[in-house]
């Protein structure tokens, strides 16, 4: 044997080269055929020790034929659209071309030195061969059987795989420690994928590669280690490197769920492993000693394992379930040729592969974190320089925003609580605890100033060329330049809470009805508290207990707010009020008395703001109302939407710039409004919630805080209480919409309470009335087709051409209709007890059920509840198949488990096995699990499951046929799922605390 041939055999044998599979035959002559004819579904096995291909009939698992090929065949690939198989013969540097219809060799082509890997792109009719001894890849035109070019790659290329969707080729360079990426459209090496281990120590030795065109993931087994690497081919980045087991060899992909199976070539045991796109893995039973390659037949969901040690092929039926703990069932062991080394599945006369228009859609998911403003932030004050908003609060926080929605934290240099900010004379001035004074011209860089006090500072103003700050214990500080501050005698030890300048006068207000006036901020006059008692609402004897918290010079008069003992009440009861004065000496009641809520409260509960020429006043005792006024005389009551039962729905403090009000408050809340009436709230909750819709370039989601709006479904998020609609319909705020859709130019939201609202823009909403049902019934779902809006509820379907005039179709018996879609040119509604309601025109409706028997009397409660589906939550149609998703009663239990049913005609249904199930794996609440909404998009069904309580982990599933389902749930997902839509080129999935997008 010459040296070059010996080197060839040693390299191949030592490496156990795998680029597709393995097989067996008892010799060149082969075994006599076990069958006389074979089906169109067969398995090819490359037998390196007997220079042959074994052909196994996949229908009978019997050996059909043996095909002699070149020396030492080590790899093969099949083009099922042209019925051709390509075998890399390492021993004589050739490529055998086989007709898979006649199982005969058509021709033999030359390759480079030591061919060990082969791949074929059925779309471009190109065949690629990796040549391990000359570090190259041969590119062959399969139409002419001519070599087009030879490409230089890394050292010792072994495994090779083509993504026929993107036309990119991936080559595992075993000695080079890299994976070459080849642009097959130009036949150029475009780069190499990054590695996590240096090539010099030979720990990272790429052995086999397998690319999944659907998910865009590349799997790489590593010789010399126990790892599998998973790359994201769209970015070229390493997604995860997982330790699995030693001696990992060839791989095969399962098109049914896009998982990859890898063989482990242990001499004594031999195992098979299932690898998910997230790098998760599980052992699968059915391997034998020397398992070197695997192929999966999508027709029967069988895995074929080549065992090089004992010259056999093991056949196992995969569970075919989307839960990852895959347990196989042993089918057969088939004797083949010597040293079976490579496998390929032959399904003759297949059409060209159909891939999603968007790679990774429904398979690759991104979990977006909560984007709400930090809910632990306590905002105390806000100011603007008319270009940006600046908010301050406890813990030294300072944050800035250009739009009131997106905020940036700034370094204040202090951890002290900050109580006030003003923008005066081109400078932002911040006050806080322990005498804190900070200044900045841009709100980015802040300078601390020496205040000569350790008292809490509460308010600052500017007038008569002087800055004046006031605080606890009657502190008054003055400064001409913001650098040097001088204490002044205020004639009081009461806390001073606010100060303003107007009519050439400084006025400061504080606890115990304190009012100080001064023309120069040096000499101060303490006004007699009786002047406040003269309002008639504060008795002279109790006025000493009144506290004034805020003061503004507003439209020519001084306006202050606070709390005071309420005349006629005892026991410390107080009331909120607003008082006004032209000179600071004579005060009159501007707002308060019977209009304010009475109760035992603490100081600082009366909140007054002045912005854009308007006064805003509200009491923390009654967060559902506030008042506005331009003159402190005439006040208009406004309704505050109660969002999430929050008592801080109205901003505590606010400012105005760039055509909008921006207010801040406790618990991180931020609100914006163009008119001071309809407010949109940010910093409340991430985009998402119960349901989501897309239309007119806008995503609208419904959650427990109202509506969430976003231009891209991810960022630019704020929550809205349905705009001004809530101002006139406050009861709506207490009922979160359960379903929202975009139908014929309208956002269409239905509530489980029976309410129905529509909006052209997601902001301004109008309530629609279905006579006899709205606010009395229960609404679940809506759709639009045939010129009709169609709504389902409890025991009825309602239709309308304009959302104003409605026609109601009553069901024959009470039943919850939980979903309605327009599928295959007809309306299809599904609901309780497997009910299906159909209509071609939206006028005549037909009821049916796919359950053969139902002995349970839902009126009397007698009989046994059927095991068949109890509730249908979603219905979809695609690839000629209808899918209904829901749950069914567990026999002998009050619990439910998820259930699926499929049909080709909406009449004859087949209940499918519970294919996923997080409920069986402890991911969901046992006995309370259901499949929810199911949709069909881009050639596949997508659905999700969750527990009925909505607190457990949701599971995302996909299927091409409605029967075989794959678990696509990101490992990091732990939240419940409520809704899913396809819009703007992506899937968007939401839950109470979840937002996921794909791809």
PyMOL commands that set and color helices and strands:
alter all, ss='L'
color gray80, all
select helices_A, chain A and resi 3-15+199-201+394-396+433-435+472-474+530-533+543-545+593-595+725-728+730-734
alter helices_A, ss='H'
color red, helices_A
select strands_A, chain A and resi 41-47+52-57+62-68+73-79+84-89+94-99+104-110+115-121+126-131+136-141+146-152+157-163+168-173+178-183+188-193+205-212+217-223+227-232+237-243+248-254+259-264+271-275+281-284+291-297+302-307+312-317+329-335+340-347+366-367+379-384+389-393+398-401+407-410+418-424+427-432+437-440+447-449+457-463+466-471+476-479+486-488+496-502+505-510+514-518+525-526+547-554+557-565+574-581+587-591+606-611+614-619+625-629+636-639+653-657+660-664+670-673+680-682+691-695+698-703+706-710+718-720+737-743+746-751+756-759+766-768+779-785+788-793+796-800+807-810+817-823+826-831+835-839+846-849+869-878+881-889+896-903+909-912+929-937+940-947+955-959+966-967+979-983+986-991+994-998
alter strands_A, ss='S'
color yellow, strands_A
deselect
rebuild
show_as cartoon
